[in-house]
Amino acid sequence: MPRSSERLPQSLLVLGGTSEIALATVRRLIARRTRVVWLAGRPSPALETAAEELRALGADVRTVAFDALDPDSHETVLGKVFTEGDIDLVLLAFGVLGDQAHDERDPAAAVRVAQTNYTGAVSAGLVSARALQTQGHGSLVVLSSVAGERARRADFIYGSSKAGLDTFTQGLGDALHGTGVHVMVVRPGDIGTAGRGEPLTTTPEAVATAIELGLRRRSEIVWVPGLLRVVMAALRHLPRGVFRRLPL
């Protein structure tokens, strides 16, 4: 059995290369073991700035144009990355929160949230999983959300897309069990919303720390903060009438 430090990646691919959580994770992993980083995302100054900042930390960083809303391109785009060498970790970190009030009035906007967070992730996740399975090793880490655990009035469009992603990722992990590919679901609480209640809040750096620990342990599900496991277990079983009255 490899030492826990050997479970950390030397090479990784980030799908959603400007994600705050993803970049915090990459910085942490570069400080440990990672030397090659691919940042996949829509071409933008933000993507190039992120790449430069990571290069300054000593990593070989490359960018690749990737669009979650163009699943027809995923096979080609991601396939080219894997032809450059083995990838130890794929971090699926893209997603959009949307605007609940606006999206309820604009079904096309709601569909865009669903297509980005779920449909695009299913496509990219399957392509990445097959590539990892072909090389015979690696981890696929998918950023889900506590919002997917139970629909909240405040963000049920976003939450439903994350619920679908979470279920898909768990099933994919079962399908890949025994293949050498490790699949991990990460369920963070709200980021940067301290006023919403401490048990449901976290930071990109805290999520990065939890991802590192999860990789070392080869965890299948990671909650950030860990207390959310208990909180959501209770909230899931509340009667709907009671749940509706909660300030969530």
C-alpha positions as CSV (number, residue, x, y, z in Angstrom):
1,M,0.0,0.0,0.0
2,P,1.5,3.4,-0.9
3,R,2.3,5.9,1.7
4,S,-0.3,8.7,2.1
5,S,2.2,11.2,0.6
6,E,2.4,9.1,-2.5
7,R,-1.3,9.4,-3.0
8,L,-0.9,13.1,-3.7
9,P,-0.6,13.9,-7.4
10,Q,2.5,14.8,-9.3
11,S,0.3,15.9,-12.3
12,L,-3.2,17.2,-12.3
13,L,-5.9,18.6,-14.5
14,V,-8.3,21.3,-13.3
15,L,-11.6,21.6,-15.1
16,G,-12.6,25.1,-14.2
17,G,-9.2,26.7,-14.0
18,T,-10.3,29.9,-12.4
19,S,-12.2,28.4,-9.5
20,E,-11.1,29.8,-6.2
21,I,-11.4,26.4,-4.5
22,A,-9.5,24.7,-7.3
23,L,-6.7,27.3,-7.2
24,A,-6.4,27.0,-3.5
25,T,-6.1,23.3,-3.8
26,V,-3.5,23.5,-6.6
27,R,-1.4,25.8,-4.5
28,R,-1.5,23.4,-1.6
29,L,-0.6,20.4,-3.7
30,I,2.2,22.2,-5.4
31,A,3.7,22.8,-2.0
32,R,3.5,19.1,-1.4
33,R,4.2,17.1,-4.5
34,T,2.6,18.4,-7.7
35,R,4.8,19.5,-10.6
36,V,2.6,19.6,-13.7
37,V,-0.7,21.4,-13.8
38,W,-3.2,21.8,-16.6
39,L,-5.8,24.6,-16.2
40,A,-8.8,24.0,-18.4
41,G,-11.3,26.8,-18.9
42,R,-12.6,29.4,-21.2
43,P,-9.7,31.5,-22.5
44,S,-9.5,34.7,-20.4
45,P,-7.1,37.1,-18.7
46,A,-8.1,35.4,-15.4
47,L,-7.1,32.0,-16.6
48,E,-3.7,33.3,-17.8
49,T,-3.2,35.2,-14.5
50,A,-3.9,32.0,-12.5
51,A,-1.4,30.1,-14.6
52,E,1.3,32.7,-14.1
53,E,0.7,32.7,-10.3
54,L,1.1,28.9,-10.2
55,R,4.2,29.0,-12.4
56,A,5.8,31.4,-9.8
57,L,5.3,28.6,-7.3
58,G,7.6,26.3,-9.3
59,A,5.1,24.2,-11.3
60,D,5.0,23.5,-15.0
61,V,1.6,25.1,-15.8
62,R,-0.3,24.8,-19.1
63,T,-3.7,26.1,-20.1
64,V,-6.2,24.5,-22.4
65,A,-9.4,25.9,-23.8
66,F,-12.4,24.1,-22.3
67,D,-16.1,24.9,-22.3
68,A,-18.5,23.0,-20.1
69,L,-21.4,24.0,-22.4
70,D,-19.7,22.3,-25.4
71,P,-19.8,18.6,-24.5
72,D,-19.1,17.6,-28.2
73,S,-15.6,19.0,-27.7
74,H,-14.8,17.3,-24.4
75,E,-13.5,14.1,-25.9
76,T,-11.0,15.9,-28.2
77,V,-9.9,18.6,-25.8
78,L,-9.4,16.4,-22.8
79,G,-8.0,13.6,-24.9
80,K,-5.2,15.9,-26.0
81,V,-4.2,16.6,-22.4
82,F,-3.9,12.9,-21.6
83,T,-1.8,12.2,-24.7
84,E,0.8,14.5,-23.2
85,G,1.4,12.2,-20.2
86,D,-0.4,10.5,-17.3
87,I,-2.7,12.7,-15.1
88,D,-2.7,11.7,-11.4
89,L,-5.7,13.9,-10.5
90,V,-8.6,15.4,-12.3
91,L,-10.3,18.1,-10.3
92,L,-13.8,18.9,-11.6
93,A,-14.4,22.4,-10.2
94,F,-16.5,24.3,-12.7
95,G,-20.0,25.5,-12.0
96,V,-22.2,28.5,-11.8
97,L,-24.4,29.6,-9.0
98,G,-26.9,31.5,-11.1
99,D,-29.4,34.1,-9.8
100,Q,-32.3,32.2,-8.3
101,A,-34.9,35.1,-8.5
102,H,-33.9,35.9,-12.1
103,D,-33.7,32.3,-13.2
104,E,-37.2,31.4,-11.9
105,R,-38.5,34.1,-14.4
106,D,-36.2,33.0,-17.2
107,P,-36.3,29.3,-17.8
108,A,-33.5,29.5,-20.4
109,A,-31.2,30.9,-17.7
110,A,-32.2,28.1,-15.4
111,V,-31.4,25.6,-18.1
112,R,-28.0,27.1,-18.5
113,V,-27.3,26.6,-14.8
114,A,-28.4,22.9,-15.1
115,Q,-26.4,22.4,-18.3
116,T,-23.2,23.8,-16.8
117,N,-23.4,22.2,-13.4
118,Y,-24.8,18.8,-14.4
119,T,-24.8,18.0,-18.1
120,G,-21.4,19.5,-18.8
121,A,-20.0,17.8,-15.7
122,V,-21.5,14.4,-16.7
123,S,-19.8,14.7,-20.1
124,A,-16.4,15.9,-18.7
125,G,-16.5,13.4,-15.8
126,L,-17.1,10.4,-18.1
127,V,-14.4,11.4,-20.5
128,S,-11.9,12.0,-17.7
129,A,-12.9,8.7,-15.9
130,R,-12.4,6.7,-19.1
131,A,-8.9,8.3,-19.6
132,L,-7.9,7.6,-16.0
133,Q,-9.1,4.0,-16.3
134,T,-7.1,3.6,-19.5
135,Q,-3.9,4.7,-17.8
136,G,-4.8,2.4,-14.8
137,H,-4.6,4.9,-12.0
138,G,-5.5,8.4,-10.8
139,S,-8.2,10.2,-8.9
140,L,-11.3,12.1,-10.0
141,V,-12.4,14.7,-7.4
142,V,-15.7,16.4,-8.0
143,L,-16.8,19.6,-6.3
144,S,-20.5,19.1,-5.3
145,S,-22.2,21.2,-2.7
146,V,-24.1,21.0,0.5
147,A,-26.9,22.7,-1.5
148,G,-27.5,19.4,-3.2
149,E,-28.4,17.6,0.0
150,R,-31.9,19.2,0.3
151,A,-33.7,21.8,-1.8
152,R,-33.7,25.2,-0.3
153,R,-36.1,27.9,-1.4
154,A,-33.2,30.3,-1.8
155,D,-31.2,28.2,-4.4
156,F,-33.2,25.2,-5.5
157,I,-32.2,25.5,-9.2
158,Y,-28.5,25.5,-8.3
159,G,-29.1,22.9,-5.6
160,S,-31.0,20.5,-7.9
161,S,-28.1,20.6,-10.4
162,K,-25.6,19.8,-7.6
163,A,-27.8,17.0,-6.3
164,G,-27.8,15.4,-9.8
165,L,-24.0,15.8,-10.0
166,D,-23.5,14.3,-6.5
167,T,-25.6,11.3,-7.4
168,F,-23.8,10.8,-10.7
169,T,-20.4,11.0,-9.1
170,Q,-21.3,8.5,-6.4
171,G,-22.5,6.1,-9.1
172,L,-19.4,6.6,-11.2
173,G,-17.3,5.8,-8.2
174,D,-19.1,2.5,-7.8
175,A,-18.7,1.8,-11.5
176,L,-14.9,2.4,-11.2
177,H,-14.4,0.5,-7.9
178,G,-11.5,-1.9,-8.4
179,T,-10.2,-0.3,-11.5
180,G,-7.4,1.7,-9.8
181,V,-9.3,4.9,-10.2
182,H,-10.3,6.7,-7.1
183,V,-13.5,8.9,-7.1
184,M,-14.2,11.5,-4.4
185,V,-17.2,13.8,-3.9
186,V,-16.5,17.0,-2.0
187,R,-19.4,18.8,-0.4
188,P,-18.5,22.3,0.8
189,G,-20.7,24.6,2.7
190,D,-21.3,28.1,1.6
191,I,-18.2,30.0,0.7
192,G,-17.7,33.5,2.0
193,T,-21.1,33.9,3.5
194,A,-20.3,34.1,7.2
195,G,-23.7,35.8,8.0
196,R,-25.5,32.6,6.9
197,G,-24.5,30.6,10.0
198,E,-21.2,29.2,11.0
199,P,-22.0,25.4,10.5
200,L,-22.7,26.0,6.8
201,T,-19.7,28.2,5.9
202,T,-16.2,27.5,4.8
203,T,-13.3,29.0,2.8
204,P,-11.4,27.9,-0.3
205,E,-8.4,27.2,1.8
206,A,-10.3,24.9,4.2
207,V,-11.8,23.0,1.2
208,A,-8.2,22.6,-0.2
209,T,-7.0,21.2,3.1
210,A,-9.9,18.7,3.2
211,I,-9.2,17.6,-0.4
212,E,-5.6,16.9,0.5
213,L,-6.6,14.9,3.5
214,G,-9.2,13.0,1.4
215,L,-6.6,12.1,-1.2
216,R,-4.3,10.8,1.4
217,R,-7.1,8.7,2.9
218,R,-8.7,7.8,-0.4
219,S,-12.0,9.0,0.9
220,E,-15.1,8.7,-1.2
221,I,-17.1,11.6,0.4
222,V,-15.7,14.7,2.1
223,W,-17.7,17.3,3.9
224,V,-16.3,20.8,4.6
225,P,-16.5,21.6,7.4
226,G,-16.9,18.1,8.8
227,L,-19.8,19.2,11.1
228,L,-22.0,19.5,8.0
229,R,-22.3,15.7,7.9
230,V,-24.3,15.9,11.2
231,V,-26.1,19.1,10.4
232,M,-27.4,17.8,7.0
233,A,-28.3,14.4,8.4
234,A,-30.7,16.2,10.7
235,L,-32.0,18.7,8.1
236,R,-32.7,15.9,5.6
237,H,-35.2,14.3,8.0
238,L,-37.1,17.4,9.0
239,P,-40.7,17.5,7.9
240,R,-41.1,19.8,4.9
241,G,-43.4,22.2,6.9
242,V,-40.7,22.7,9.5
243,F,-37.9,22.9,6.9
244,R,-39.8,25.7,5.0
245,R,-39.8,27.9,8.1
246,L,-36.0,27.7,8.6
247,P,-34.0,30.8,7.6
248,L,-31.9,28.8,5.0
